[in-house]
Amino acid sequence: MEYITLTKENLEKEHICCAISNNNDSQVSSKKAWLENRLDDGLVFLKSTQRGKCFIEYIPAENAWNPIVADGYMYIDCLWVSGSLKGHGYSNDLLGECIRDSKNKGKKGLCILSSSKKKPFLADPKFLKYKGFKVCDEADNGIQLWYLPFDENSDMPKFKECAKHPHVDEMGYVLYYTSQCPFNAKYVPIIEKTAADNSIMFKAIHLQNKVDAQNAPTPITTYALFLDGQYITNEQMNDKKFLKLIAK
């Protein structure tokens, strides 16, 4: 497998694995705009040259759009291999390159979000454990912070207090999200319309800068849905899934 790293010079012409389409697609344009601004913060997007979901995205933890304290670590936004590309060792390749690069940059280790059991759009805890990651913190909603230290004497990363106890004060449905996930550009407006059409209290809060994301009331900032103050899910929804959720 051949891999390529996205840069400002090739970002326009290269596909992004999590939303494979042309640059006129709202999901692609949203993600590429987010990526371009993050490259100056040290973000790395390493992907397969083949068209498919096979990539790793990571950034120095100080610049991560998550409420964590992990100075000196590298934070993995996403490691995703699926479809026909799954089962060939490509996840090992991508993680191995992230480890090599992070060590060369003098990082203390890696950290990533997961949970005790596999959840949509989060790293598989079985894979993380197999690769030597350990749980270093956990929020009240079961979202965990895992880490792989390069030196066992390094301080463990942790969640900020605002993320340890996910909660909002507003009633109704409240969604926190960022443009890190390209699907939001398409589906958040759909959910907003669905809620309006059905007279459902719904508010979407688009986190558009690092400071706001690092102080969000949720460990997951790409997509975190609350109802009457309580965290519900990080799974992106279309109109049918949202209506099914409401029906419950």
QUIMOQUI-V581936 format. One record per pair of residues at least 6 apart in sequence whose C-alpha atoms are under 7 Angstrom apart, sorted by the first residue. I is the first residue (numbers start at 0). J is the second residue. Records with the same first field share a line. If there is no record, write none. Layout:
I->J / J
This chain:
0->47
1->47 / 48
2->45 / 46 / 47 / 48
3->45 / 46 / 47 / 48
4->43 / 44 / 45 / 46
5->44 / 45
7->35
16->50 / 51 / 52 / 53 / 54
17->52
18->26 / 27 / 181
20->27
21->27
22->28
25->184 / 185
26->181 / 182 / 184 / 185
27->181
29->178 / 181 / 184
30->178 / 179 / 180 / 181
33->178 / 179
40->62
41->58 / 59
42->57 / 58
43->56 / 57 / 58
44->55 / 56 / 57
45->54 / 55 / 56
46->53 / 54 / 55
47->53 / 54
52->79 / 80 / 81
53->79 / 80 / 81 / 84
54->78 / 79 / 80 / 93
55->77 / 78 / 79 / 93
56->75 / 76 / 77 / 78
57->73 / 74 / 75 / 76
58->73 / 74 / 75
59->72 / 73 / 74
60->69 / 70 / 71 / 72 / 73 / 74
61->69 / 70
63->74
64->209 / 212 / 213
65->212 / 213 / 218 / 219 / 220
66->158 / 159 / 162 / 212 / 213 / 214 / 215 / 218
67->157 / 158 / 159 / 213
68->156 / 157 / 158 / 159
69->156 / 157
71->106 / 107
72->106 / 107 / 108 / 109 / 110
73->101 / 106 / 108 / 109 / 110
74->109 / 110 / 111
75->110 / 111
76->111
78->122
80->90
107->148 / 149 / 150 / 153
108->147 / 148 / 149
109->146 / 147 / 148
110->144 / 145 / 146 / 147
111->144 / 145 / 146
112->121 / 122 / 143 / 144 / 145
113->121 / 122 / 123 / 124 / 142 / 143 / 144 / 145
114->124 / 141 / 142 / 143
115->124
116->124
117->123 / 124
119->234
131->147
132->145 / 146 / 147
133->145 / 146 / 147
134->143 / 144 / 145 / 146
135->144 / 145 / 146 / 155 / 156 / 157
136->143 / 144 / 157 / 158
137->143 / 144 / 163
138->162 / 163 / 164
139->163 / 164 / 165
140->165
144->157
161->214 / 215 / 216 / 217
162->215 / 216 / 217 / 218
165->216 / 217 / 230
166->216 / 228 / 229 / 230
167->216 / 228 / 229
168->228
169->227 / 228
170->226 / 227 / 228
171->200 / 201 / 226 / 227
172->200 / 201 / 202 / 224 / 225 / 226 / 227
173->201 / 202 / 203 / 224 / 225 / 226
174->202 / 203 / 204 / 222 / 223 / 224 / 225
175->203 / 204 / 205 / 206 / 220 / 222 / 223 / 224
176->204 / 205 / 206 / 220 / 221 / 222 / 223
177->205 / 206 / 207 / 220 / 221 / 222
179->221
180->221
186->236 / 237
189->237 / 238
190->237 / 238
191->201
193->238
194->200 / 201
206->212
212->220
217->223
222->233 / 234 / 235
223->232 / 233
224->230 / 231 / 232 / 233
225->231
